[in-house]
Amino acid sequence: MTDQTLGGTDFGKIAEIKGRSLWDDARRRLFANKAAVTSMIILALMIVMAAIGPFLSPHDFDDQNYLYTSSGPTLSAPTQSGETTAYFFGTDANGRDIFARTWIGARISLAIGFIATSVSLFIGVIFGATAGFVGGRLDNLMMRLVDILYSIPHMFIFIILLVVFGREGGWKNILLLFMVIGALEWLTMARIVRGQTLSVKEKEYIEAARAAGVSSWTMIRRHVVPNVLGPVVVYMTLTVPAVILTESFLSFLGLGVQEPLTSWGKLISEGAQELNTAPWMLLFPATMMAITLFCFNFIGDGLRDALDPKDR
């Protein structure tokens, strides 16, 4: 028996075993969740189709064919030049290709979802981490501001700002949607981050950093924010579909994306008006939107389970 073995145990091999970090363990648990992995694959395909889908159509999203209006999917539709062409998802009341418009709508809806969520993440994390870490009167003042903003109907604010500043339509209107939705969706994020920060700031490594003379901003940036990212990431996957639904509702009311651009909400609004005569106008954009929302929710459930300390 060597000095490295005792009772058949090789301590040299034991010393070589490396531990797994919490993020490595969470990643392993996430990829073991079949629903979450399937949703990530489908969502990735949806993003790819949003990027290349309009180029796969033989028509631009705003091209009109008055010989083939409110017609179903076909591979041999007549054109004004006497030739035939394909409309994979059919056409709307103006003879525009639903296939191209669905993927253009996907671009705008997903872009609004991701960008507005990023804006709310940036504001909410900084605001919540600062309030929770500093505490005292500043924390009380900041959270009372959040309570006041919560009491104001957000849809009312959306409508007022879009009516006042978004009359020109086009990309200016979409940029306004980015800023308005993102700037008002951070309130819940701030509360979540503040609650997590109140717990994190009592940890030993925060006390050690404070004793070493580290500034409050550095502690927030290097110690607090990285340790509250778990709940934040989970909530992000729920915020993106919420933002997409908000934009869709505004577009459904005619206050969101304006012609000639479109979004899933705009397409669903147009399809609902032609439901009896052209159901495909509603079917395809509504199906794509429903699939996307389900994918985000399944990914959020997977992240929640993977990052739950009770299941480790």
N, C-alpha and C positions, 0 to 999 in steps of 0.2 A: 504494500500500500504506500503510495507516494504522499507527499505533504499536500498535494492538491486534491486528493480524493479521501473521502471518509464515508464508509458504509456504502460504497458504490456510487457516491455522488461526486461528479466532476465539477469542482468549484471554478475551474478555469472557464468552462462553458457557461456557467451561471453568470460570471462576470462579464461575458460578451453579450448577454441579452440586453437589448436596449429597450427602454420604456417607450410608451406611446403617448404623445401629447393629447390634450383634450380635443384639439381640432382634428388630429389624425383619427381619433376614436369617433368623433362626430361624422367625419367623412366616410369612414367605414360603415357606420350605422345608416347613413343616408343612402349610400349605394346598395345597401342590402334591402332597402325599401323599394319593391318592384313598382308600386304605383308612382312614387316620386321619380324614379329613373325613367319610366315610360313617359311621364309628363314632361320631363326635361328634354327627352328626344323629340317628342311631338312639338314642344314649344320651339326648339331649335329649328325644326323643319318649317314651322310657321314663320319664324324670323327670316329664314332663307327665302321662302316664297314671297314674303313681303318685299325683299330686296330684288329678287329676279322675276317675280311673277308677272309684273306688267310687261316685261320684255318678251315673255313667252306668248303673249297675245298678238295676233296679227293687226290689232287696232290700238290706237292711243286711247287713254281713258276718257278723253273728251271728244273723240270722233263720233259723228252722228250719221246714221244710215236710215233715212226716212222711208226706205222700202222695206225695212224690217224692224218695226217698233213693237215693243211689248210682246216679243216673241220668245219662245222657249229655246233651250239649248239645241244647237244644230251644227253640222259640219258642212252644210251646203246652203247658205243663205244668199239671196240675190244682192247685188250691189248696183250702184248707179251706172257703172261702166259695163254692165251686162255679164260680169263674171260672178263666181260664187266665192263665198268666204265662210269662215267658221266663227261661231259664237259659243264658246264652251259652256258658259253659264246663262246664255240667252241675252236679251237686250232689255233696256228700260223703255219708258214711254217716249224718250227722245231718240231711240235707236242707238244708244251707247252700250258698249260692251260691258256686261256685268262682271265678267272675269277680270278684266283689267281694273275696273273700278273697285272691285273687292280687295285687290292686293294693294292698290293705292290707298284705300281706306285703312288697310292693315298697317301700312307704313305710318300714317298719321296717328292712328289710335295708339299703336305701340310706342311711337315716339313721345306722344303726350304722356302716356303712362310712365315710361322710364324717366323722362326728363323732369316731369313734375314731381315724381317720387324722389328723385335725386335732390331737387330743390328743397322739398319738405324734410328730407333726411339731413341735409346740411344745416338748415335752420334749427330743426328740432333737436339734433344731437348737441349742437353748441349751446343752445338755450337751456335744455334740460340738464346737461352736465354742469354748466356754470351755476345754475340755480341750486342743484343738489349739493355740489361740492362747497360752494361759498356759504350757503345756509343763512340763517339769521333774517334780518330785515330785507335783504336783497332777495332772498329766496321767497319770502312772503309776498313781496311786491311783484316779482316776476310771475308767480303762480296765480296771483289775483288778476293779472293781465290776461293770462290764459283763460281763466274762468269767465272774464268779461267777453273775450272773443268767442268762447264757446256759446255764450248766451245769444249771440247774434246769428240769425239764420244765414248759413253760408250761401244757400242758393239765391237768396235775396241779394247778397253782395256780388255773386257771380253775374247775375242778370244786370245789375246797375252798371258794373264796370264794363261788361261786354257791350251794353247799349251805348255807353258814353264814349268808350275808347275803341270799340271794335267795329265801327260802322263801315270801314273801307273793305273789309273782307280780305281774302287772300292770305298770304303768309303772315301779315301783321296780326290778323285775327288769331292765327294759330300760335304765334309767339305770345300773344296776350293770354291765351289759354294756358300755356306753359307756366307763365308767371303767376297768374291768378290762382289756379288750382294748387300749384306747388306752395305758394305763400300762405294758403289757408288750410292745407292738409297737415301742417307740422304740429298742430296742437297736441294730438294724441301721442305722437312720437316724442314730444318734449316731456310729457307726463311719464311715459314709460322709461325714458332715459333718466329722468330725475329720480324715480323710485329705485332704479338699479344703482344709481350713483350714491344714494344715501346708504345703501348696503356696502358698496365697494369702498367708500372712503373710511370705513372703520377697520379695514383690513390692516394686517401688520406691515405689509410692504408700503402702504401709504404713510403709516406712522414713521417708518424708517426713512422714507424720502423726505418727509417733513423735518425730521431730526437732522438730516443731512443738509438742510438749507435749500432744497429744491423749491423753485417758485410754484405758485398755485397753478398758473397756466401750463407750465411744463408737466406737472402732475396730472392735470386734466388730459393733456394731449398724449402723454406717454403711458399713463397707468390707468386712468379712469375709462377713457373712451374705448381702448382695445378690450377691456374686460366687460363692457356692456354691449358688445357687438352681437352676442348671441340672440337675445330677444329682439334687437333692432333688425337683424337680418330676417328673422321670422316675420316681424311686422311689415317689413318691406314687401314681402311676397303677397301680403294681404292688401297693402296700399296700392300696388300697381293695378289690380283689377278694380279696386274702388275708384281710382282716378279714371280708368277707361270707362267705367259706367257713368261717372259724372260727366265726362266729355260727351258720351253718347246721349245722355239725357239732354244736355244743352243743345247738341246738334239736332236732336229729335224735335226740340222746341223751335229750331231755326236760329238759335243764338250762338252756335258753335262754328264749325267749319262752314265756309260759304263757297258757292260755285265759283269757278269750275272744279275746285278741289272737293274732296269728299272724305268721309270717315265712315267707320262701321255704323255709328249712330245715325249719320245722315242717310246712309243706304237703307237702314232699317226703317227710318221714317218714311222714305220714298216707297219702300216695299209694302209697308202697312197700308198705304193709300191705294195700292194696286193689288191687294191680297186676293180679291175675288177673281180678277182677270189675269194676273201674272204672279202667281205665288212664288216663282223662282227668284223674283226680285228681293223677296224677304228671306227665302230659305237659305241661300248661300252665305250672305254676310252674317245673318243671325247664327248660323251653324258655326262659322269660323270664330265668331266672337264667343259663343258658348264654349267651344273647345278650348280656347285660350284661357278663359276665366277658370274653367275646371282644372287646367294644367297648373295655373298659379296656386290654386287652393290645395291641390295634391302636393305640390312642392312645399308649400308652407306647412302642411301637416307633417311631411317627412322631415323638414328642418326642425320643427318643434320637437318631434320624437327624438331626433338625433342629438339635439342640444339639451334635452331635459336631464338634469343631474340625477333625478330620481331613478332613471332607467339605466344608469351606468353600471 
